[in-house]
Amino acid sequence: MIKKIDTLYPVSIWLGYCTTEEEYESIFHDGEWKKTIEEHSSCDGLTVYYNHKLLIHYNNYFEFGTIIHECYHAGNNIWNCIGAKHDTDNDEPFSYLLSFLTEESRKFLAERFSPEMSKDINNS
């Protein structure tokens, strides 16, 4: 299962759950992603960034910590892409980005696991 959530800056963002090779190929259009996927196939989650395309992928098992962990990687990829630097005196921009990615992941996973929960979340 895969879903495009947004384009932020010059980065297209996708979320995936138990993503198939065909779904990866539909995003990245070449085999560059395969090595990364194979190296991390036993992980709870994985973030792949290639050619201004970002996929946050969750495997069968996940916890809230995994969502935050992968969203942090995704945020760093976006920050690097646009040339932004972490600013410990004003970390609000990165915090908002992390909140956005985390919330979108939560909604995506809720849709996958509980359609009824998804209705409640999306109406709030």
Phi, psi and omega in degrees: 000133183216148183210132173277128182258326185185170168237116178247131184055226177263023187247126173272130186248130179236148173243143180221150175226122183048051186293137180272164177300322179297321179292318176301314182297327180294336178269308190268341173060016172199179187272005184302328184285338189300319181298316180298316181295314181297322181291336186240022187295338181266003181281157176290332180207169183201138174243124181243126176238127179203126173054050178064022175236134185233128176239123171260115187245134176244137177271190184305324185249131175209155174230168180302323178300324178293319178300310179300315181303310182291323178293327176296315176302315181299315178300318177297320178297317179295315180301314179298321181299320183267359178080017179280153178242145175295134180239107183289344176276337177215085183263013180299314181302315180291324178298319177296319178297314179298319178298316180299311182297319180294315180296318178296321177296317180299315179297315180300314181289327176296319177299322182290321188261334184208096179303323179294318178297322179300318179299316179297316182295314185286344176265358181269000000 
